[in-house]
Amino acid sequence: ASGKGGIGTSIATCLLGCAHEVEGRRIKMYDADNARSKTKRMFGDAAEHYKLHDLKEQSKFFESIQDDADVIIHDTGASYDLAKEMSNAIGGGPRALSEFFGAVEEMEVDVTLLHMLTYNPETTFNIGDWLTALEEAEVDTVRHVICLNKAFVDVADDCPIYVGFEDPENGERIGGNTRDKIINMQKKGMAAEVFLPKLHPVAAAKMEIFPMRYSMAMQNK
C-alpha cells in the first residue's frame, strides 16, 4: 500500500514474491496499478493485472481471496484514497471495511498491509489514513509492516513526519502520531518495521529492463 508512486512499491512486491518462491510456496501476484507495472511483466502467467481504480475491475481484489495459493500479493500502486476506494467497491458506508475484513477473517485469510515509507510526508499520511480507516471500521485483525526503502533513507529518523520532531520556534511536537500507533501495535504483535535493502544498481536495472527475477539478475551476466 502506498500513497506515492516511485518509492519502490513494485520492486518490494516483486522481491517479496521471489522470496516466497524460493521458500517453495505457491504464490499468486496481482498487479493492481493503473498501468501494467514490473510485477505483471516479471511474473507473467503467475500474475494478473487489473485496475483497482476502475469500479468495473475492483471485484478482482475480492475474488483473489478465494485463490488457493499459499500467499496472495497485491501491488496496489499509488492511490491516496485506497481505503476509501476499497470501501466504495463493497457498497460503501461506515461498516463496509469492517464487513469486508470480517468476511476475510471467516475465510481464515490473514491480511498484512506492507506500507512503503520514505522521507516524503505523503507516505506517512497514507499509513495514517489506513490506520484511521481501520480504526473507524473497528478492524483490529490486519497486521501492518512499515517498510523503509534504503534507496531513499538509512534510518527511521530520516522520515521526520513519521518519527516526529520538535518545532524549534515553539517547542511543539510535529508528526509522530502514526509511529506511536505502530509502536503500540508492535507490542501486540500486530506491526513491525523492516528495511528494504538497497539493491545493486546493475541487478535492479536488469530487473527493470528485461525483466527478470532478482536471483537471476544477480547471477546472469
C-alpha positions in Angstrom: 0.0 0.0 0.0 1.4 3.4 -1.0 0.1 6.9 -1.5 3.0 7.9 -3.7 4.5 6.4 -6.8 8.2 5.8 -7.5 9.2 4.8 -4.0 9.7 1.1 -4.5 6.3 -0.4 -4.1 6.5 -2.6 -7.2 10.1 -3.6 -6.6 9.2 -4.6 -3.0 6.3 -6.6 -4.3 8.5 -8.4 -6.8 11.2 -9.2 -4.2 8.5 -10.4 -1.7 7.1 -12.7 -4.4 10.6 -14.0 -5.3 11.3 -14.7 -1.6 8.2 -16.8 -1.2 9.0 -18.7 -4.4 12.5 -19.5 -3.1 10.8 -20.9 0.0 8.7 -23.2 -2.2 5.4 -21.5 -1.6 2.7 -21.2 -4.3 2.2 -17.5 -4.9 -0.4 -15.5 -6.9 0.5 -12.0 -7.8 -1.9 -9.2 -8.6 -0.8 -6.1 -10.4 -3.5 -3.5 -9.5 -1.8 -0.4 -10.8 -3.4 1.8 -13.5 -0.7 0.7 -15.9 1.0 -2.7 -16.0 3.9 -2.4 -13.7 7.0 -4.6 -13.4 5.0 -7.0 -11.2 3.0 -8.4 -14.1 6.0 -8.2 -16.5 8.2 -10.2 -14.1 5.8 -12.9 -13.0 3.9 -13.4 -16.3 1.2 -16.0 -16.0 1.7 -16.2 -12.2 0.4 -12.6 -12.0 -2.9 -11.0 -13.1 -3.3 -7.3 -13.9 -6.4 -5.2 -13.1 -7.1 -1.6 -12.3 -8.0 -1.1 -8.7 -9.1 2.4 -9.6 -11.7 1.1 -12.1 -15.0 0.3 -10.4 -15.7 -2.3 -13.1 -12.5 -4.2 -12.2 -12.4 -3.8 -8.4 -14.1 -7.2 -7.9 -10.7 -8.8 -8.9 -9.5 -7.8 -5.4 -12.2 -9.6 -3.6 -12.2 -12.6 -6.0 -8.5 -13.1 -5.2 -9.0 -14.1 -1.6 -10.7 -17.3 -2.9 -7.5 -18.4 -4.6 -5.9 -21.5 -3.1 -2.4 -20.0 -3.3 -0.3 -20.1 -0.1 0.4 -16.4 -0.5 -1.6 -13.8 -2.4 0.2 -10.5 -3.1 -1.4 -7.3 -4.5 0.7 -4.5 -5.8 -1.8 -1.7 -5.4 0.3 1.0 -7.0 -0.1 4.6 -5.9 -3.5 5.6 -4.5 -4.1 8.3 -2.0 -7.7 7.1 -1.3 -7.1 3.3 -1.4 -9.0 2.7 1.8 -11.9 4.8 0.5 -11.9 3.0 -2.9 -12.0 -0.4 -1.2 -14.9 0.8 0.9 -16.8 2.0 -2.2 -16.1 -1.3 -4.0 -18.0 -3.2 -1.4 -21.0 -0.9 -1.2 -19.6 2.0 0.7 -20.9 3.1 4.1 -19.2 3.3 7.5 -19.3 -0.5 8.0 -18.1 -1.6 4.6 -14.4 -2.2 5.6 -15.4 -3.8 8.8 -17.8 -6.2 7.0 -15.2 -7.0 4.3 -12.4 -7.8 6.8 -14.8 -9.8 8.9 -15.6 -11.9 5.9 -11.9 -12.3 5.1 -11.3 -13.5 8.7 -14.1 -16.0 8.4 -12.3 -17.4 5.3 -9.2 -17.9 7.5 -7.1 -15.5 5.4 -4.6 -13.4 7.2 -4.1 -9.9 5.9 -0.9 -7.8 6.2 -0.5 -4.4 4.7 3.0 -3.5 3.6 3.4 0.2 3.7 6.3 1.8 1.9 7.9 4.7 3.8 10.4 7.3 2.7 11.2 10.9 3.8 8.2 12.1 1.8 5.4 13.2 4.1 2.8 11.7 1.8 4.0 8.2 2.6 3.4 8.8 6.3 0.0 10.4 5.7 -1.1 7.3 3.7 -0.1 5.0 6.6 -2.1 7.2 8.9 -5.1 7.2 6.6 -5.1 3.4 6.6 -4.8 3.1 10.4 -7.6 5.7 10.8 -9.9 3.9 8.3 -9.5 0.6 10.0 -9.9 2.1 13.5 -13.2 3.7 12.4 -14.3 0.4 11.0 -13.3 -1.3 14.3 -11.0 -3.7 12.4 -8.1 -4.9 14.6 -7.1 -8.1 12.7 -5.0 -6.5 10.0 -1.2 -6.6 10.5 0.9 -3.6 9.4 4.5 -3.8 8.2 6.3 -0.4 7.7 9.0 -0.9 5.0 11.7 1.8 4.9 13.4 1.8 1.5 17.2 2.1 1.9 17.4 3.5 -1.6 15.9 6.7 0.0 16.6 6.6 3.7 19.1 4.9 6.1 17.2 5.0 9.4 13.6 5.9 10.5 14.8 9.2 11.8 15.3 10.2 8.1 11.4 10.3 7.9 10.7 13.3 10.2 6.9 13.4 9.9 6.8 9.6 10.7 9.1 9.8 13.8 8.0 13.3 14.8 10.2 16.3 15.6 10.2 19.4 17.8 9.3 22.8 16.3 12.4 25.0 17.1 10.2 28.1 17.3 7.6 27.0 19.8 8.8 23.6 21.1 5.6 21.8 19.9 5.9 18.3 18.6 5.1 17.9 14.9 4.2 14.5 13.5 5.0 11.2 15.2 1.4 10.1 15.9 1.4 7.4 13.2 4.6 5.8 14.5 3.2 6.0 18.1 0.3 3.8 16.8 2.6 1.4 15.1 4.8 1.1 18.3 1.6 0.3 20.3 0.6 -2.3 17.7 4.1 -3.8 17.8 3.6 -4.5 21.5 0.6 -6.6 20.5 2.4 -8.4 17.7 0.4 -6.7 15.0 3.0 -4.4 13.4 6.7 -4.3 12.5 9.3 -2.1 10.9 11.6 -3.5 8.3 14.1 -2.2 5.8 14.2 -2.9 2.0 17.9 -3.2 1.3 19.4 -1.0 -1.4 19.8 -3.2 -4.5 22.9 -3.5 -6.5 22.2 -1.0 -9.3 23.0 -3.4 -12.2 20.8 -6.1 -10.7 18.0 -3.5 -10.2 18.4 -2.3 -13.8 18.2 -5.9 -15.2 15.0 -6.5 -13.1 13.6 -3.3 -14.6 14.6 -3.7 -18.3 14.2 -7.4 -19.1 12.6 -8.1 -16.6 14.0 -11.0 -14.6 13.8 -12.4 -11.0 16.2 -10.9 -8.5 18.2 -14.2 -8.1 18.7 -14.4 -11.8 19.6 -10.8 -12.1 22.4 -11.3 -9.5 23.8 -14.4 -11.3 23.2 -13.9 -15.0 25.9 -11.7 -16.7 
